[in-house]
Amino acid sequence: MRSEVNLQTSSDSASSASSSAEERPYLVLIRYGELALKGKNRGFFERKLASNIRSACEGLSKVRVELRRGRIMVWPEQKPERVAKRLQDVMGIQSVSLARGVPLDPELIAEEGLRSVQEALEGCPADEIQSFRVATRRGNKNFQMTSSELDCYVADRVLPELEKRLKVQLKGADLVLGIEVREKNAFIFTKRLPGPGGLPVGTLGHVLCLLSGGIDSPVAAWMAMKRGCRVSYVTYHSSPYLGDASRKKVVDLVRILAQYQPTSQLFVVPFTKCQEAIRDFAPERYRTVLYRRMMQRIATRLARRNRCGALVTGESLGQVASQTLENITCIEDASGLPVIRPLIAMDKQESVNLAQRIGTYDTSIEPAPDCCTVFQPEKPIIYGRIEECLEAETTFDLDELLTEALRGTERIKVRLDD
């Protein structure tokens, strides 16, 4: 039997059945896609998604979450519109609808359908005729009507009341009255708000993302979340060569990403001495590659301390000199963990488009250089070799630099409601 979270009691159902249309509360009807393919593990993913929904609504409204076959119902105590909008950012959700539940009575379904269409038309120009259809999905096969029969029954009662505002159009209609017939109730809605899809955060492990202030790494973090990973972050700061603006920028990016994962931690690593050693002792053309090798080593140690199973970077093949196949190989050689690169085959415009969609773009383009610009070589190596990297690293005390950087690392906790 599928597990249920905070199930609505029979008295609640009875109360709902006896309520007038004006008293029926809004709920948020949640659909998910990929979770339905998880077989015997489906319950685990559903329960995690329900937990993430409750976390996302903290500070906004108390909610009751109810799992039903193929759907999740969320009953907010207040601000249902804001709760629906908030849940659009929860990984694992395919779409959400602000809906009202009615008893399994065709007349009451038609009554609520008319009311919902009237409310939807309030936002449309009064002199424009809207194309319209009814779309029923009948999860309860014991209901007295088929989906097509209920479509016709409801349309026959809605259209005469609004004949000057609506015309029937079965494909590509402007206004679709959705009806979901479930075990205990029917749910009526007129909008489907898209969610991010994917898998619930926390179902596929914990990763550490190397976060710069640029466009790509926040997008990579978001994509890792979409595949079910809980993401922590590490950034590198080069004081006094960089001011507080670059550090603040990264914190702001983590705060934006918190809308997709409500609680996060950011590690800020002092990187100046590592860079000064590389500047003073290593070949100039290898500086950027050696910086990144040091970052991988530090990130690996932080990841292991925090039980992360992989690192995540925003690297895209060939985008900059340090991201040739040879240089990526040199950089990954210094890591002791798998490195996930969600953007590896994406071009820059694809990353920009996704950054704009998830809300990180405007912050990413603020003028604040990251630490890799410090002592940047005039002619960086393009086809680096691991042997030359290892030889260059014998010229300074690698272990001491790593220990000192880790000792000075600051941890910042970031929550959605901060």
LINWOGI-V460246 format. One record per residue. N is the residue number from 1. RES is the residue in one letter. PSI is psi in whole degrees, -180 to 180 (999 if undefined). Layout:
N;RES;PSI + N;RES;PSI
//
This chain:
1;M;136 + 2;R;137 + 3;S;147 + 4;E;146 + 5;V;120 + 6;N;56 + 7;L;145 + 8;Q;133 + 9;T;164 + 10;S;-33 + 11;S;-34 + 12;D;-44 + 13;S;-43 + 14;A;-41 + 15;S;-41 + 16;S;-39 + 17;A;-33 + 18;S;-7 + 19;S;148 + 20;S;166 + 21;A;-37 + 22;E;-24 + 23;E;-9 + 24;R;124 + 25;P;155 + 26;Y;149 + 27;L;166 + 28;V;118 + 29;L;122 + 30;I;131 + 31;R;145 + 32;Y;157 + 33;G;-76 + 34;E;-28 + 35;L;-31 + 36;A;-14 + 37;L;7 + 38;K;4 + 39;G;-130 + 40;K;-18 + 41;N;1 + 42;R;-41 + 43;G;-38 + 44;F;-46 + 45;F;-38 + 46;E;-43 + 47;R;-39 + 48;K;-40 + 49;L;-41 + 50;A;-41 + 51;S;-42 + 52;N;-33 + 53;I;-46 + 54;R;-42 + 55;S;-40 + 56;A;-28 + 57;C;-5 + 58;E;136 + 59;G;-8 + 60;L;-50 + 61;S;147 + 62;K;141 + 63;V;150 + 64;R;129 + 65;V;131 + 66;E;124 + 67;L;128 + 68;R;170 + 69;R;110 + 70;G;-1 + 71;R;158 + 72;I;131 + 73;M;133 + 74;V;123 + 75;W;99 + 76;P;145 + 77;E;-27 + 78;Q;168 + 79;K;52 + 80;P;-35 + 81;E;-42 + 82;R;-35 + 83;V;-44 + 84;A;-44 + 85;K;-41 + 86;R;-40 + 87;L;-10 + 88;Q;-19 + 89;D;2 + 90;V;121 + 91;M;139 + 92;G;-16 + 93;I;125 + 94;Q;-44 + 95;S;160 + 96;V;151 + 97;S;135 + 98;L;119 + 99;A;168 + 100;R;142 + 101;G;140 + 102;V;157 + 103;P;164 + 104;L;66 + 105;D;119 + 106;P;-37 + 107;E;-43 + 108;L;-35 + 109;I;-45 + 110;A;-40 + 111;E;-47 + 112;E;-34 + 113;G;-44 + 114;L;-45 + 115;R;-43 + 116;S;-40 + 117;V;-41 + 118;Q;-42 + 119;E;-40 + 120;A;-36 + 121;L;-19 + 122;E;-25 + 123;G;6 + 124;C;150 + 125;P;133 + 126;A;-24 + 127;D;7 + 128;E;137 + 129;I;128 + 130;Q;135 + 131;S;148 + 132;F;146 + 133;R;163 + 134;V;134 + 135;A;108 + 136;T;137 + 137;R;119 + 138;R;92 + 139;G;-26 + 140;N;101 + 141;K;-9 + 142;N;-5 + 143;F;147 + 144;Q;-18 + 145;M;152 + 146;T;171 + 147;S;-45 + 148;S;-40 + 149;E;-41 + 150;L;-37 + 151;D;-50 + 152;C;-42 + 153;Y;-47 + 154;V;-44 + 155;A;-39 + 156;D;-20 + 157;R;-21 + 158;V;-47 + 159;L;-43 + 160;P;-30 + 161;E;-23 + 162;L;37 + 163;E;-23 + 164;K;-6 + 165;R;-20 + 166;L;149 + 167;K;145 + 168;V;133 + 169;Q;113 + 170;L;-22 + 171;K;132 + 172;G;33 + 173;A;148 + 174;D;-39 + 175;L;118 + 176;V;121 + 177;L;109 + 178;G;138 + 179;I;124 + 180;E;117 + 181;V;112 + 182;R;-169 + 183;E;-43 + 184;K;-27 + 185;N;167 + 186;A;146 + 187;F;131 + 188;I;134 + 189;F;164 + 190;T;-4 + 191;K;145 + 192;R;115 + 193;L;127 + 194;P;141 + 195;G;180 + 196;P;-18 + 197;G;-155 + 198;G;-149 + 199;L;152 + 200;P;137 + 201;V;133 + 202;G;-3 + 203;T;-17 + 204;L;30 + 205;G;-174 + 206;H;131 + 207;V;162 + 208;L;121 + 209;C;129 + 210;L;106 + 211;L;117 + 212;S;-173 + 213;G;10 + 214;G;-167 + 215;I;-38 + 216;D;-46 + 217;S;-37 + 218;P;-35 + 219;V;-41 + 220;A;-41 + 221;A;-44 + 222;W;-41 + 223;M;-34 + 224;A;-41 + 225;M;-42 + 226;K;-27 + 227;R;18 + 228;G;8 + 229;C;138 + 230;R;130 + 231;V;127 + 232;S;167 + 233;Y;149 + 234;V;136 + 235;T;161 + 236;Y;133 + 237;H;135 + 238;S;79 + 239;S;139 + 240;P;8 + 241;Y;-27 + 242;L;141 + 243;G;-174 + 244;D;-16 + 245;A;-40 + 246;S;-37 + 247;R;-46 + 248;K;-38 + 249;K;-43 + 250;V;-41 + 251;V;-41 + 252;D;-38 + 253;L;-41 + 254;V;-38 + 255;R;-38 + 256;I;-44 + 257;L;-17 + 258;A;-16 + 259;Q;-18 + 260;Y;-17 + 261;Q;98 + 262;P;-31 + 263;T;128 + 264;S;163 + 265;Q;140 + 266;L;129 + 267;F;125 + 268;V;115 + 269;V;127 + 270;P;121 + 271;F;2 + 272;T;-48 + 273;K;-35 + 274;C;-45 + 275;Q;-38 + 276;E;-38 + 277;A;-43 + 278;I;-40 + 279;R;-43 + 280;D;-29 + 281;F;-19 + 282;A;160 + 283;P;137 + 284;E;-43 + 285;R;-19 + 286;Y;2 + 287;R;-51 + 288;T;-43 + 289;V;-41 + 290;L;-36 + 291;Y;-49 + 292;R;-31 + 293;R;-41 + 294;M;-40 + 295;M;-40 + 296;Q;-42 + 297;R;-48 + 298;I;-45 + 299;A;-39 + 300;T;-44 + 301;R;-42 + 302;L;-40 + 303;A;-44 + 304;R;-38 + 305;R;-29 + 306;N;17 + 307;R;43 + 308;C;140 + 309;G;-9 + 310;A;164 + 311;L;153 + 312;V;133 + 313;T;164 + 314;G;23 + 315;E;140 + 316;S;127 + 317;L;122 + 318;G;4 + 319;Q;-41 + 320;V;173 + 321;A;-35 + 322;S;-3 + 323;Q;28 + 324;T;164 + 325;L;-40 + 326;E;-43 + 327;N;-37 + 328;I;-39 + 329;T;-44 + 330;C;-43 + 331;I;-46 + 332;E;-26 + 333;D;-27 + 334;A;-7 + 335;S;145 + 336;G;9 + 337;L;160 + 338;P;145 + 339;V;120 + 340;I;130 + 341;R;85 + 342;P;-24 + 343;L;10 + 344;I;-34 + 345;A;12 + 346;M;145 + 347;D;173 + 348;K;-39 + 349;Q;-35 + 350;E;-42 + 351;S;-41 + 352;V;-45 + 353;N;-42 + 354;L;-37 + 355;A;-39 + 356;Q;-39 + 357;R;-39 + 358;I;-6 + 359;G;9 + 360;T;-13 + 361;Y;-50 + 362;D;-37 + 363;T;-39 + 364;S;-31 + 365;I;3 + 366;E;140 + 367;P;95 + 368;A;106 + 369;P;150 + 370;D;175 + 371;C;-20 + 372;C;-12 + 373;T;-12 + 374;V;128 + 375;F;38 + 376;Q;133 + 377;P;150 + 378;E;-38 + 379;K;85 + 380;P;150 + 381;I;139 + 382;I;-39 + 383;Y;73 + 384;G;159 + 385;R;138 + 386;I;-40 + 387;E;-39 + 388;E;-34 + 389;C;-46 + 390;L;-40 + 391;E;-42 + 392;A;-34 + 393;E;-8 + 394;T;-9 + 395;T;-4 + 396;F;165 + 397;D;93 + 398;L;-48 + 399;D;-40 + 400;E;-40 + 401;L;-42 + 402;L;-45 + 403;T;-43 + 404;E;-39 + 405;A;-43 + 406;L;-37 + 407;R;-35 + 408;G;5 + 409;T;134 + 410;E;138 + 411;R;130 + 412;I;127 + 413;K;134 + 414;V;128 + 415;R;156 + 416;L;-39 + 417;D;9 + 418;D;999
//
